[in-house]
Amino acid sequence: MKCYITANSPFARKVRVAAHETGLADEVEWQIITPVERAEIIPAINPLGKVPVAILEAGDILFDSPVICAYVDSLNNDRPKLIPETADQRWAVFTLEALGDGLGEAVIAASQEAQKPDDKRTQAIVDRQTGKIASALGALNKMAGDFNDPPMMGEIAVGCALGYMEFRNVVPGWRETYPALTGWYTGILKRQSFIRTKPS
């Protein structure tokens, strides 16, 4: 499998973490591309123009991160599954993954808008996205005590979104405001899958 990613995308990192957690990272041909290369290469593969995108050996194309992670986990026969097969657990994992992905999307939108010059920035967009972020962080803080250990796809999505949020410094001081989530996050950062994929 060839997988196109950008260096610091939380969704690309999610796929990389999943590959490390399943022991399959060395079996993937990682193609790290720049934003310029993404604009040139990816629309022909993914009509949405987004990464990550995976091309399987048979030529099938998979996007985006939830689908690629589910595919990676389907190949995982030697380690605990990242997506449970039991129905009630499965839907809980998918729901937490969606919350983590939504947090990541809001962080990206807020960061991109905040980086615009003052005369181009729309403060209403920043406020709307930071509101989503605060709501997600509050919910995750209440849920953190029940997170799976070792992590499943839900926790991986949350950890990658938080990593990108810190990387872009979107919510300064969030660790003091959400102590339960902070305690969990501090622990997951010690896993080799997160150490090896740290944004830089």
Helices and strands as residue ranges (DSSP letters): E 2-5, H 10-21, G 25-27, E 29-32, H 35-41, G 42-44, E 53-55, E 61-62, H 65-74, H 87-114, H 123-143, G 144-146, H 153-167, H 174-177, H 179-188, H 192-195
